[in-house]
């Protein structure tokens, strides 16, 4: 299908990533009528902290910057609440605001910049609700506008590079077999080019530099496998913005990704103490449930997943929440509840998000997961390494080739994350050899991890060898994600 590769990549952008890609504010230009005034600067700070009502009260809808900020507020509201009943009004509002700005005569670089950003925001909303083709068109519109804005007349307008940088990262991450479609649409760019452009804005001294830093940290973690650096950088940023609910959520997400779930739980508890002036953020319940599931506190995991499901206005992550409820019951030997949750998960929600797609694939398996392997995986993912090592001292019953391969792979992941690199290398290679050409993701991810290890050891030939091996595997469930990471690593090398 035309554009399917492009759409498939964009959908892999995690909730943290695409949520913040919509949270952009600017204060750079000589045109006073278009740049933020003092009231709009205050409104912007409220909005990106998810104090939307306070921010909107400061806006005047006759000003372009206020129209942009109102659009940003509405975008965050619909993405965070996941409320499909807001969608029609949101589309009408975006068209109204873009029509007003487009109709204004101005030579200011802000004009096309605001328009491009509003199309980007609308694109991510359309993706969230499964409108793939509309989203692809919105991205193309944003690309055309920001390219037009980046001509010689406005080449020094720094915010251009944030928008273009994001677009270049996305275009460069499209699978190679679909790059001809990008060329046909006149869209070109590479991951490294995009990251450099985002870094250029992050290094500037404008109000926008903080947001560019956050986007850069997200790309470091989710694309470049530099999670330790990203978490360290984000920690410094969050300490200066600890009343910012959006930043807290993103920091929490990075910590979970980096197997620091206990610290993420501390951040969650701090966020729960904020006052009532913020937009209700139900997804935090989902993240808390995930942490407690990893930790093995199954009653609390059950509570938070139930709270997330009960308070959800949309259907994204519902299937995965029910699947994780099934895991809490299954691992804790509440088999009757597990069976009911498994059945409910099969029919609940949609499969737009990657988490829901993965849950759907897991639910389609003919057998329930191996309890011991799943506990080992969850403890390792959460960074509870001592408990994971203690679990390995217990007997594991492995009933199939897939379970035997996964057991070796899970031990490799635990040793790698624990800093036992030499032992991890041997187990990763064992995973690759034992997998053969099965379409499980264990072998390609083992190759990716070996590539990272050899890159860290400055052994470029072996690193390239394993990154290229990642690309050779076909039809596994994480192919697009792993291929993107391998390609990004090869570009860096």
N, C-alpha and C positions, 0 to 999 in steps of 0.2 A: 504494500500500500504506500502511495506517495506520502512522504513526510513521516511515515510511521517510525523510522529510526530516530528522527529528530524528537518526535513526541515521546518516544520511549525513554530517551535520555532525560528529557526535562522532567518526566514523571518520577525519575529516580532521585531528583533533587529532594533532599529530606525536608520534613516540615520545618526544622529550624532554619535551613538555608532559604527556602523560598519565602518563609514568613518574613525574614529580615530583608530579603531582596526588595520587599515592598516598603520598607521603612526608611525613607530617604528624605533628608532636609538640606537646604542649601542657603548660603549667604555669600554669593560671590558675583559681582557684576558692578558696572558703573551706572546702570539704568535704575534710578531710584524707584520708578513706578513699578518695576518688576521684581526687585530684590525684596527680601524680608524686611519689614519694619519692626520696631521693638515689640509691638503686640504679637506679631506673627512669630517672632523668635521665641517668645514665651509660650505661644500656642504649640509650636513645634516640639518644645521640650516636654510639654504635657502629653502630646500625642504619642511620641515615641516611647513614653513611659507607660502607655495605655491608660492614661487619665484623659479619655477622649472627650467627655462632656466639658471638662474645664477648658480644654484646648479649643473646642469649637465655639465656645462663647466669646472668644477673643478674635474671631475671624469676621471679615467683611467680604461678602460674596461678590462685591464689585471689583475686587483686586485680584490679579492673576495669581499672586502667591497664596492668597487665602483660598482661592479655588483649588489650587494644587494641594494645599494642606487639608482642606476638607475632603478631597478625593482620597488622600492618604489615610485619613481617619476612617472613612467609610470602608476602605480596602482592609485595613486592620480589623475592623469590626466584623466583617463577613468572614474573614479567614479564621480569626480566633474563635468566633461563635459557631462556625460551620453551619450556619442557619440558612437552609435553601429558600425559605420564604422571603429572604431579603434580596434574592438574586435579581428579580425583575426590576425592582426599584433601583438597585445598584447600577444595572446596565443603563437605565434611563438617566440616572444622575451623571454617570461618566460621560455619556454622549452630550448632555447639556453643558457640562463644564468644558469639555474639549471643544465643543462648537463655539463657546464664548471666547476662549483663548485663541482659537484658530482664526476667529473673525477680527481680532484686534490687529491693527497695523503697527508693526514695530520691527526695528532692526536689532532688538535685544537678543542675545543668545539664549536668554531664559525662555523665550517663546517655544522654540522647538524642543528645548530641554524638558520643560514641564510636560509638553505633549507626549514626548517619548516615554517619560517616566509614568505617565498616566496609562499609556498603552501597555507598558510592562506590568503595572499593577493589575490591570484588567486581565492580562494574559494569565497571570498566576491564579487569579480567582477562577477563570474559566477552566484551568487545569484541575483545580481542586474539585470542581463540580462535574468533571468528565467531559467538558466541551473541547475536545482535542483540536479540532480543525479551526475553531474560532480562536483558540489560544495561539496556534501556529500563525495565523494571520495577524494577530495582535503583535506577536514578537517581530514579524516582518515589518509592520508599520513602525514599531519603535526603532528598529534597525535603520530604516530609511531616513527617519527624522534625525536621529543622532548622527548619522553619516553626513547628512546635509548640514548639520550644525557644526561639524568638525572640519569645515573647509578652512582655507587660509584666513578668512576674515575672523573666525571664532576659534582658531586652533589653540589659542592660549587660554580658553575658557576651561578651567580645570575640571568642573563637574562633568563635562563631556566624557572624560576618561573613566569615570565610575560606571556610567551607563554602558558605554561601549565595551569596557573591560568585562562586565558581566556577560554581555552578549557574545563577546569573543570566546570566553570560557565555555559557554554553552554550545556555540557553533563548533568549536574545536573538539568538543567531547562527543559529537555525533559520530556513530560508527562509520568506519572508512567506506563501507559499501554504500552509504547514503550521502557521502560528501558531494556527489554530483548534483544532488537535489539542491544542496546549499548553493552551489555554483550557479545552478539554473535560476535560483531566486536572487542571485546577486549578493549573497551573504558569505563572507569569508572571515576567517580568524582562527587563531590557535589558542590553546590553553595558556601557554607561557606568555603570549602576547597580552591576553586578558588579565592575567595575574599582575604583570608588570604595570599595566594601566591602572589597575585598582591600587597598587602600591604607590603609584605616583600621587594619587589623591590622598592616600593615607599619610604620606609624608608631607603634605601641604599643611599650612597653619590655619586653614579656614574652618568654619563651623562643621563642614561636611567631613573633615578628616576622621573624626571619631567613628562615624558610620562606615567609612571605607575600611577602617581598621577591623571593625567587626566582621565585615564581609570577607576580608582577607583571612582572618582567623578561622572562619567557617570553611573556607576553601583549603586552608592548611590542614584542617582536621579531616574533612570529608573527601578530599581529592588527592592530597599530597602525602598523606600518612605522616603528618608532622603534628600529631595530636598533643604530645607533651608540650611543644612550643606554643601551640594554640591555646591550651588550657592555662599555661603560665601567663601568657599575654592577656587573656581574657580575665584572669583573676585580678590583675592590676587594674584593668578597666572597670570591672564590677565593684571593686573597693571604692572607687570614686563615684559610682552610680548605683549604690546599693538600694535606692528607693525606686529604681527603674524595673518594673515588672517584666518588661520584654527582655531586657538584658539578663535579668535573673533567670528567666526561662531558657534563654540561649546558652547561658553559662552552665546551667543544670544539664542541658542536653549534651554539651561537650564533655562534661564530667562523666556522664553515663557512658558515652561512646568510648572514653578513655579508661574505662574500667575503674572509675573512682566514684562508685555509687554511694558510698558512705558519706563522702563530702557533698555529693549532690543532694543527699537527704538533708544535710544541714542547711543547704541553700533553700531547699523546699520549705523547711520549717520557718526560716526567716521570712520568706515570701508570704507565708500564711499569716504573719503578724502585721502585714501592711494594712492600712485603713481601707474603708469601703469605697474610696473614690476611684478605684481602678475598674476597668472592664473585667467582668467575670471570665476567668480563664480555666475552664473545666479540664482542659488537656493536662493540667498539672496533676490532676487525680490519676490520670493514666500513667504518667511518669512515676508517681509515687508507688502505684501498684506494681510497676515493672521493677523498681528497686527492691521492694519487699519480696517479690517473687524470686529475684536473684539471691537475696539474702537468706531465703528459706523461712521467712516469717509469713506463713501462708494465710493465717486469719486476717492480718492487716492487708496483705495483697488482695484478698477477696473483698475486703471492705472498700478499698480504693477503686478497684475495677468496677464494683457495683455502683459506686458513686459516679464514676465516669459515665457508665452506660445510662444511669438514671437521669443525669443532667445533660446529656448530649442532645443537641437540637438537630444534628445531622446524622449521617450514616458512616462517615469516614472513621476508621479505627475501631468500629463496633465489632466487626468480625474478629479482629485480632484480640480485642479485649475479652470476648467470649472464649476464644481459643486459649488465652492465658489464664482465664478462670478455670478452664478444663485442666490446664497443667497444674494449677494450685491443688485441685482436688485429686488429680491422678497421682501426683508425686506424694501427696500426704495420705494416700490409700483410702480416700473417700470415693469409692468406685461408682456408687449410684449417682452421686452428684456429678462426677466426671462424665459419665455417659450422657446425662441430661445436658450438661454444658457443651459437650461435643456436638450433640444433635442440634442445639440452638445455634451454635457457631456456624454450622453449615448453611443455615437459611438467613442468618442475620446480616445486616449491613451490605456494603458494596465492596468491590475489589478495584478501587481506583488507586488507593495508596499502596506503596510497596509493602508495608506491613500487612495490609489486608490480603494482598496477593500471596505473600509468603504463607500467611495463615491458611488461605484457601488450599494451597498446594499441600500443606501439612495435613489438613483435614481430609484430603482425598486419598491419603495412604490407607492401605488395607489393614494395617496394624497400628496400635497406639505406640508412641515412642518408648524407647528403653528408659525406665525411670532413673537408673543410676547415671547413664550417659547424659540425660537431660539435666540432672542435678549438677553434674560436673561442668557442663556447658554454662549453666546459669551462674554458678559460683565464680567461674573463671571470668565470664563477661562482666560481672559486677566488681571484680577486683578482690574477692574474698578468697585469697589464695591459700591461706592456712587451712580453712575449712575444706577447700578443694583437695589439698594434699592429704588431709586426714581421710577424706572420702576414698581416695585411691588405695588406701590400706585395706578397704573392704573388698570382698569378692564381687566381681562383675560377671554376670551371665550374659554372654554374647551369642545371639541366636542366628546370625546371618553374616554373610561377607560384608554387607554394608555396615552393620554394627561393629564388626571387628576393625574395619578401616576407620570408621568415625572415632572409635575409642583411641586409636593411635593418634589420630589428628587432634582430638581434644587434649590428650596428654602433651602433644607438641605445643599447642596454644598456651597451656598452663605454664610449661617450662619457659617458653619464649617470653611471656609476660612477666614471669618471675625473675628474668635475667639469666637463666641457665641456657645460654645460647648454644653451646656445643652440643648438649643433649637434645635441644630442640631441633637443630639441623638434622641430626640422625633420624629423628622421628618424622620430620617433614619429608625427608627423602623416602622413608619407609611408606608413608602415606601415598606418595606419588607412585612408587613401584607397585604397591598392593592394589591401587585403584585401577590400573590399566587404563582403558579408554571408557570406563563407565562415565555417565554424564552427571555424576555427583560433583558438588562444588569443592569437595575437600582437596582434591589434587590441584586444581588451578589456584586455589587460595594458598595452598602450601608453596606453590611456585612463587606466588606474589610475595609471600613472607620471606622466602629464601632470597629473592631479589633484594628486598629491603635490608636483610641482614648483610649480604655481600656488599651492597652499596655503602652501608655504614662502616664496613671494614675496608672501604676504598678498593675493593676488588671489582673493578668495572666490567671486565669480560664475563665473569660469572654472574654478576648482577644482570647484565644485558641478556645473558643466556636464559635466566629464569623468567625475566619479564617477557621475553619473546615466547617462552613456553606457555605463559598464561594465555596469550592470544591464540594459541594453537588448539585449545580445548573448545569444543562445540556444544551448544544446546544445553548448557547447565543453567540453573535458575538465577545465578548472579552474573551471567556473562557480561552484560552491558556494564555493570558496576565495576567488576574486576578488570575488564578490558580497559575502561577509562583510566583506572588507577595505574595499570601497567603502562599505558601509552603516555600518561603524564610523567611517570618515572623515567621512561625512555627519553622523553623530551628533555628532562632535566639533565640526564647523563650526556 
